[in-house]
Amino acid sequence: MGSSLDVLQGIDLTIDEGELVGIVGQSGAGKSTFLHCIGTLDVVSTGSLKLAGEELSTMSSAKLAGLRNRLIGFVFQFHHLLPEFNALENVMMPGLIQGRPRKELENQAMALLTEVGLEKRASHRPGELSGGEQQRVALARALVLEPKLLLADEPTGNLDSRTSDQIHELFFSINKTRGTTIVVVTHNMALADSMPRKVTLRDGRVLHDERRESGPYRNDSGPAATSEA
C-alpha cells in the first residue's frame, strides 16, 4: 500500500468576512494546498472546514461544486484565458456557462474591464495583451459572478514589479469598494506586509498570524482542522 502525505497539519484559522489576508511561506509550506482546501478544489481528510457557516468536509462533490460556483472566485498564477475569445468574452464566460442573459453579462463584463483599466482592450484576444493585462482580465473574470470570497494563488508570480504593484492595488480596491473577502498566496513579502493580515505557513502549520492593527503574535492554539499520518 502507498504511504500518505499530510501536507497541512493542525491548522486552526478563522478568516472573517471582508478580510484581506496574505499567505506566505517557503516553497512546500502548504500555501497552495491551504488555498485549494478553502476553495473546495482539494478535500480535507480530517478535521473541520467551514465556509459561510456551511461544513465543507461532509459535502458531496455536487454540493461543493454548487457552493464554489456561487461563493468563490479564483485567480491563478497562469491566467487560463481562452485564446480564441476576446477579453470581454473571457470575462463573460462563467456567466454564459451558467445561462445568464447575454446582454446583462456583456454590460457587467464591460464594467469590470473598466474597473481594472482595460475598457479599451475589450475586443483584444489574450495573445494581443501583455502579461499584466491578461492577469487583469482573469481578475475581472473571477469577479463576474460576484463572489463573496476571492482566492488568488501567486497572481503576480510571472509579472514585473511595476505590473505586480498594479495588480496588488486592484486587490486593495476590490476589498475596499466591494467588501470582498480576499486571500492571496504570494512570495512577494512587500505585498504581504502591506496587507491588514499576514499568515505565515511552515511545514503545513501556521507559524505566525500577524495583524497590522494589533501586531504579530505566535499562534499556539489547538487545532480545529487536523491531519494525522
C-alpha positions in Angstrom: 0.0 0.0 0.0 1.2 3.5 -0.7 2.1 5.8 2.2 0.1 9.0 2.9 1.5 12.5 3.0 0.0 15.1 5.3 0.5 18.5 3.7 -1.4 20.5 6.2 -1.2 19.7 9.9 -3.0 21.2 12.9 -4.2 24.4 11.3 -6.6 26.4 13.4 -7.6 29.6 11.5 -10.6 31.8 11.0 -10.9 34.3 8.2 -13.7 36.8 8.8 -15.9 38.3 6.1 -14.4 41.3 4.4 -10.8 40.5 5.4 -7.8 40.9 3.1 -5.2 38.2 4.0 -1.8 37.4 2.6 -0.5 33.8 2.9 3.3 33.4 2.8 5.9 30.7 3.4 8.7 28.9 1.7 8.0 26.5 -1.2 6.4 23.3 0.1 5.0 25.0 3.2 1.4 24.1 2.1 0.3 27.5 0.9 -1.4 26.4 -2.3 -2.9 23.3 -0.7 -4.4 25.5 2.0 -5.9 27.8 -0.6 -7.2 24.9 -2.6 -8.9 23.4 0.5 -10.6 26.8 1.3 -11.7 26.9 -2.4 -13.0 23.3 -2.3 -10.6 22.2 -5.0 -9.0 19.8 -2.6 -10.8 17.8 0.1 -9.6 17.8 3.7 -9.1 14.2 5.1 -9.7 15.1 8.7 -10.9 18.0 10.8 -13.5 20.7 10.0 -13.7 23.2 7.3 -16.5 25.8 7.1 -17.4 28.4 4.6 -20.2 30.9 5.2 -21.3 28.7 8.1 -21.5 25.6 6.0 -19.4 22.5 6.8 -17.5 21.5 3.7 -15.8 18.3 4.8 -19.0 16.3 4.6 -20.5 17.8 1.4 -20.9 15.8 -1.7 -18.9 16.8 -4.8 -22.0 18.2 -6.4 -22.9 20.4 -3.5 -19.2 21.6 -3.3 -19.3 22.5 -6.9 -22.5 24.5 -6.5 -21.1 26.3 -3.4 -17.9 27.0 -5.3 -19.7 28.5 -8.3 -21.9 30.6 -6.0 -19.4 32.0 -3.5 -15.8 31.7 -4.7 -13.7 33.4 -7.4 -10.2 32.2 -8.4 -7.2 34.0 -9.8 -4.1 31.8 -10.5 -0.5 32.5 -11.5 -1.4 31.5 -15.0 -4.4 33.3 -16.3 -6.0 30.4 -18.2 -7.8 32.7 -20.6 -9.4 31.1 -23.7 -7.2 32.2 -26.6 -10.0 32.1 -29.2 -12.1 34.6 -27.3 -11.5 38.3 -26.7 -11.1 39.9 -23.3 -14.8 40.8 -23.0 -15.9 37.3 -23.9 -13.4 35.7 -21.5 -14.9 37.8 -18.6 -18.4 36.8 -19.6 -17.6 33.1 -19.9 -18.5 32.0 -16.3 -21.9 33.7 -16.6 -22.6 32.3 -20.0 -21.9 28.8 -18.7 -24.5 29.4 -16.0 -27.0 30.5 -18.6 -27.2 34.2 -17.6 -28.7 36.7 -20.1 -26.0 37.7 -22.6 -26.8 41.4 -22.7 -26.8 41.7 -19.0 -23.5 39.8 -18.8 -21.9 42.0 -21.5 -22.7 45.1 -19.6 -21.4 43.7 -16.3 -18.2 42.4 -18.0 -17.5 45.7 -19.6 -18.0 47.5 -16.2 -15.5 45.0 -14.7 -13.0 45.6 -17.5 -13.4 49.4 -16.9 -12.8 48.8 -13.2 -9.4 47.0 -14.0 -8.5 49.7 -16.5 -9.0 47.6 -19.7 -12.1 49.0 -21.3 -10.1 50.0 -24.4 -8.8 46.4 -24.7 -12.1 44.6 -24.5 -12.0 43.4 -28.2 -8.4 42.1 -28.0 -7.6 38.4 -27.6 -5.2 37.2 -24.9 -2.3 36.9 -27.4 -2.7 40.6 -28.1 -2.4 41.6 -24.4 0.6 41.9 -22.1 1.0 39.6 -19.2 -0.3 42.2 -16.8 -3.3 42.9 -19.0 -4.1 39.1 -19.2 -4.0 38.8 -15.4 -6.3 41.8 -15.1 -8.8 40.1 -17.5 -8.5 37.0 -15.3 -9.3 39.1 -12.2 -12.3 40.6 -13.9 -13.5 37.2 -14.9 -13.2 36.0 -11.3 -15.5 38.8 -10.2 -18.2 38.4 -12.8 -20.3 36.1 -10.7 -19.9 38.5 -7.7 -18.2 36.0 -5.3 -18.1 36.6 -1.6 -14.6 35.1 -1.5 -11.7 35.7 -3.9 -8.7 33.4 -3.8 -5.5 34.3 -5.6 -2.6 31.8 -5.9 0.6 33.7 -6.8 -1.3 36.1 -9.1 1.8 38.2 -9.8 4.4 35.4 -9.9 5.2 35.9 -13.6 4.9 39.7 -13.7 7.5 42.5 -13.3 7.4 44.6 -10.2 5.6 47.6 -11.7 2.8 45.4 -13.1 2.7 43.4 -9.9 2.1 46.7 -8.0 -0.9 47.4 -10.3 -2.4 44.1 -9.6 -1.9 44.5 -5.9 -3.6 47.9 -5.9 -6.6 46.2 -7.6 -6.9 43.7 -4.8 -6.9 46.5 -2.2 -9.5 48.5 -4.2 -11.8 45.4 -4.7 -11.6 44.6 -1.0 -12.4 48.2 0.0 -15.2 49.0 -2.5 -16.9 45.6 -2.8 -16.2 44.2 0.7 -15.0 41.0 -0.9 -13.0 38.7 1.3 -9.7 38.2 -0.4 -6.9 35.6 0.4 -3.7 35.9 -1.6 -0.9 33.3 -1.6 2.3 35.1 -2.5 6.1 35.1 -2.4 6.0 38.9 -2.6 6.8 39.9 1.0 6.2 43.6 0.3 2.6 42.8 -0.8 2.0 40.5 2.2 3.5 43.1 4.7 1.1 45.7 3.3 -2.0 43.7 3.9 -4.0 44.0 7.1 -3.3 40.4 8.0 -0.4 38.1 7.1 -0.3 34.4 7.8 3.0 32.5 7.6 2.9 28.8 7.0 5.8 26.4 7.6 5.7 22.6 7.2 1.9 22.7 6.8 1.4 24.6 10.1 0.6 28.2 11.0 3.8 29.7 12.2 2.7 33.3 12.6 -0.6 35.1 12.3 0.0 38.8 12.2 -2.5 41.7 12.1 -1.2 45.2 11.5 -3.6 46.8 14.0 -2.5 44.6 16.9 1.0 43.5 15.8 2.3 40.0 15.3 1.6 37.1 17.6 2.5 33.5 17.8 -0.3 31.0 17.0 -0.1 28.2 19.6 -3.8 27.4 19.8 -5.1 23.9 19.4 -6.0 22.5 16.0 -9.5 22.7 14.6 -8.5 21.1 11.2 -6.0 18.3 11.6 -4.3 15.7 9.5 -2.6 12.7 11.0 -0.2 10.3 9.5 
